[in-house]
Every structure is written in structure tokens, then in C-alpha cells.
Amino acid sequence: MEISLKGHRALITGGSRGLGRAMAEAFAAAGADVAVVAREESVLQETAAALSDIRPSGRFIGISADVSDAAHVERAHGQAVEFFGPIDVLVNNAGTSNAQPFLQVDDQNWMNDFNLKFFSAVRLCRLCIPDMQRQGWGRIINTLNSAAKAPGANSCPTSVARAAGMAMTKALATEFAADGVLVNALNTGLLVSHQWVTRWEAQAGDQTFDQFINEMGRKIPIGRMGDPREFANLALFLASDAASYLTGAAINIDGGLTPVV
């Protein structure tokens, strides 16, 4: 099955590396114009150039913004719309792991995490949905993680912020389905991304990166960590007309790791 996003305009937060970069590349190859939003200007420009190499006729832009800041979110959305028109595919992908013992998480840490992972998505949905309603077509994909369904000890504030994102996914899916706006979530497990490179650099000692991820993969029923392209392929499906009867779902993409469906 060939999936096309020709004529669609996507905005992806956390889009310059890892899962976000993989989604941007998959969307570009499928015909979408793409705005990637992240903090580092140099990485963003390299990403935008790579997307142009994939499809020279496409329109691609890197927008530097801190999506935990409401003013930055509004500016980033405005830049994207000015560049290529109303957004009809929104991917809320920003966020890093922040899992600690509950008693060590102070109020500021809670607020920082919710601003980055939850309120950034709230604000972008609020900005993008009216245009999606006018067009009668829209797709919203929220990147969450397995802790949204199965939070463990020492998982705050990430698990709680992600659970809030999952609840919002279902609420918006129900509210806007009749407008043609479909809202789904992808709950990640252990997928190879820039966060894992950072973690390897911090703790792996004499291990190579391949040795490190192979060891992590032994914890997973399928026997390995996931590839970002596998995640991107599922996101591409959700962003397309092939998923026209799917909304309100929170799909585990974790190699069988999460103990709940």
C-alpha cells in the first residue's frame, strides 16, 4: 500500500532529531510540506536541507522555538502558516525523559515538564484545529510513552504528563471527529533516538553504542530496540487517508514491552 500526503502541510515539534526527524523524512517522502520545530537553529537548518534533498519540489522550514513557552508556540505556528498555509497534520512530539522519585520532584519541575509535554500540545491543538475544521480534514498525532498507560515507581513527572496527553487525545478525538479531525497517540517504548545517544554517553563506560542498545534490547519481548523509521511508518499511516476510520487510539509501539494493551 502506497501512502500519500501530497497537498498536506505538517508541523512536527521536536522535529530535528530522532523520532521527529524520522517522521519529517517519511512525511516529506510521501509528499507533505513540513515545518520542523525545535530549539537548535543549526540542527534545524540541516534537517530542512535534508528534507529538500528527499523531495526537491517540497516546501520545508526549520523553526527555532522553545515550545514550553506559550509565546514561542504562537510564533512558531504563525511562521509555519505564513510559509505554506494552514496546518492540517500536527505532530506533538516534543519532550525528553524526566523520571524521578516522587518526593524529589518540586513544583517547578512539575510545571516545566507539563509545559513542555502537555501544554505545548494543548496550545498547538488550539491554534491548528480551527483551520482543520474549516477544511473538514485534519490529523493530530501525540507522541507519548508507555508510562502513560503503565506508570511505574520513580516515573514522575513524565508518566503523569504523558497520561494527561493520552486523556486529551481521547477527549479531542470525540469532540472533533464529526469535523473530520482525527486524533491519535503513539506510546513509545524503547526506540533508538538521540536521547539514547545522550544516555549512552553518560553511562555506558567502555561499551560501544551498538553494544549498549543491544543490551537494552534484551529487556524487550521482541528482542531489540525499535528503529525510528518503524515509528515514523506508523505515524505516516495515522496522518493519511488510509487511517480514515481510526481516532481516539493510543497505540503501543514498544516491541511488546508494555504490560497493558
C-alpha positions in Angstrom: 0.0 0.0 0.0 1.4 3.3 -1.1 0.6 6.2 1.3 0.4 9.7 0.0 0.4 13.0 1.9 0.5 15.1 -1.3 -1.0 18.5 -0.7 -0.8 18.3 3.1 1.1 20.6 5.4 2.6 19.1 8.6 4.1 20.7 11.7 6.3 18.5 13.9 7.6 19.6 17.2 10.9 18.0 18.4 11.4 17.5 14.7 15.1 17.9 14.2 16.3 14.6 15.7 15.3 11.1 16.5 11.7 10.2 16.1 10.7 13.7 15.0 13.4 13.7 12.2 12.3 10.2 11.1 8.6 11.4 10.8 9.6 14.5 9.0 11.6 12.5 6.4 8.7 10.0 6.0 6.2 12.7 5.5 8.4 14.6 3.1 8.9 11.4 1.0 5.1 10.9 1.0 4.5 14.4 -0.5 3.8 16.6 2.5 5.3 20.0 3.1 6.8 20.0 6.6 7.7 22.6 9.3 10.0 21.2 11.9 10.1 23.0 15.3 13.0 22.6 17.8 15.4 24.7 19.8 18.7 24.4 17.9 18.9 26.5 14.8 21.9 24.8 13.3 20.3 21.3 13.6 17.0 22.6 12.2 18.6 24.0 9.1 20.4 20.8 8.4 17.2 18.9 8.8 15.3 21.2 6.5 18.1 20.8 3.9 17.9 17.0 4.2 14.1 17.1 3.6 14.7 19.2 0.5 17.2 16.5 -0.7 14.4 13.9 -0.3 11.9 15.9 -2.3 13.4 19.0 -4.0 10.0 20.3 -5.1 8.7 20.4 -1.5 8.4 23.2 0.9 10.3 22.7 4.2 11.2 25.0 7.0 13.0 24.8 10.3 11.6 27.0 13.1 13.6 27.6 16.2 11.3 27.8 19.3 11.0 26.6 22.9 7.5 25.0 22.8 7.3 25.1 26.6 6.8 28.9 26.2 3.4 29.9 25.1 4.6 32.9 23.1 7.1 30.7 21.2 4.4 28.3 20.3 2.2 31.0 18.9 5.1 32.5 16.9 6.2 29.1 15.5 2.6 28.3 14.4 2.4 31.7 12.7 5.7 31.2 10.9 4.6 27.9 9.6 1.2 29.2 8.4 2.9 32.2 6.7 5.3 29.9 5.0 3.0 27.4 3.5 -0.6 27.9 4.7 -2.9 26.3 7.3 -1.5 23.2 9.0 -3.6 20.0 8.6 -1.2 17.5 10.1 0.0 18.3 13.6 2.5 16.1 15.4 3.1 16.9 19.1 6.4 15.2 19.6 8.4 17.5 21.9 9.7 16.1 25.2 12.5 14.3 27.0 12.5 11.7 29.7 12.2 13.1 33.2 11.6 10.3 35.6 12.4 10.7 39.3 11.3 9.6 42.7 8.1 11.5 43.6 9.5 13.2 46.7 12.3 14.7 44.7 10.1 16.4 42.1 9.4 20.0 43.2 6.7 22.3 41.8 8.9 23.9 39.2 9.9 20.6 37.8 6.3 19.6 37.5 5.4 22.8 35.7 8.4 22.6 33.4 7.5 19.1 32.4 3.8 19.8 31.8 4.7 23.0 29.8 7.0 21.0 27.5 5.0 17.9 27.0 1.3 18.7 27.7 0.6 22.4 27.4 2.7 22.8 24.2 0.3 20.2 22.7 -2.8 22.0 24.2 -1.7 25.3 22.7 -0.8 23.9 19.2 -4.1 22.0 19.0 -6.0 25.1 19.9 -4.2 27.0 17.1 -4.4 24.3 14.5 -7.9 22.8 14.9 -9.9 25.8 13.7 -8.2 25.6 10.3 -8.7 21.8 10.2 -12.4 22.3 10.9 -12.7 24.8 8.1 -11.0 22.3 5.7 -13.1 19.4 7.0 -9.9 17.4 7.4 -7.1 17.2 9.9 -4.8 14.8 11.7 -3.3 15.2 15.2 -0.7 12.7 16.5 0.5 12.9 20.0 3.8 11.2 20.9 3.5 9.8 24.4 5.2 6.8 26.0 4.3 3.5 27.7 4.3 5.1 31.1 1.0 6.9 30.1 -0.7 3.5 30.4 1.6 1.7 32.9 3.3 4.1 35.2 6.0 2.6 37.4 7.7 3.7 40.6 10.1 6.7 40.1 8.3 7.8 36.9 7.2 11.3 37.8 6.6 13.8 36.3 6.9 12.2 32.9 4.3 9.4 33.4 1.7 11.9 34.7 2.3 14.4 31.9 2.0 11.6 29.3 -1.2 10.3 30.9 -2.7 13.7 30.6 -1.7 13.7 26.9 -3.5 10.4 26.5 -6.7 11.7 28.1 -6.6 14.8 25.9 -6.1 12.6 22.8 -9.4 10.7 23.6 -11.3 13.9 24.5 -10.3 15.7 21.3 -11.0 12.7 19.2 -14.5 12.5 20.5 -15.1 16.2 20.2 -13.8 16.8 16.7 -14.5 13.5 14.9 -17.6 15.0 13.2 -15.4 17.8 11.7 -13.0 15.3 10.1 -10.3 15.9 12.6 -8.8 12.6 13.8 -6.6 12.5 16.9 -4.4 9.6 17.9 -1.4 8.9 20.2 1.6 6.7 19.8 3.0 5.3 23.0 6.7 4.7 22.6 8.8 2.0 24.3 12.5 1.7 23.8 13.3 3.2 20.4 16.7 4.3 19.3 16.8 8.1 19.4 19.0 11.0 20.3 18.0 10.6 23.9 19.6 7.2 24.0 22.8 8.5 22.5 22.9 11.0 25.3 22.3 8.3 27.9 25.0 6.1 26.4 27.5 8.9 26.5 26.7 9.4 30.2 26.7 5.9 31.5 28.0 3.2 29.1 31.6 3.2 30.0 33.6 1.1 27.6 30.6 -0.2 25.7 30.1 0.8 22.1 26.7 2.4 21.2 25.7 -0.8 19.4 26.6 -2.9 22.5 24.6 -0.5 24.7 21.4 -0.7 22.6 21.7 -4.4 22.1 21.9 -4.9 25.9 18.8 -2.6 26.3 17.0 -4.6 23.7 17.3 -7.8 25.7 14.6 -6.4 28.1 12.0 -6.3 25.2 9.9 -9.3 24.2 10.7 -8.8 20.5 14.4 -8.8 21.4 15.7 -5.5 20.2 15.1 -1.7 20.4 12.9 -0.1 17.8 14.1 1.8 14.8 12.8 5.4 14.4 11.7 4.6 10.9 9.4 1.9 12.3 7.8 4.6 14.4 7.6 7.0 11.5 5.9 4.5 9.3 3.1 4.1 11.8 2.8 7.9 12.2 2.6 8.2 8.4 -0.3 5.8 8.3 -2.1 7.8 11.0 -1.5 11.0 9.1 -3.0 9.7 5.9 -6.4 8.8 4.5 -5.5 5.2 5.0 -6.4 5.7 8.7 -9.7 7.4 8.0 -11.7 5.3 10.5 -9.2 5.5 13.3 -9.4 8.1 16.0 -9.0 8.2 19.8 -6.5 5.4 19.9 -3.3 5.2 21.9 -1.2 2.7 20.1 1.8 1.0 21.8 4.9 0.8 19.6 7.2 -0.9 22.0 8.0 -4.4 20.8 5.6 -5.9 23.4 7.2 -4.3 26.4 4.1 -2.5 27.9 2.1 -4.9 30.2 -1.2 -3.4 29.1 -2.8 -3.1 25.7 
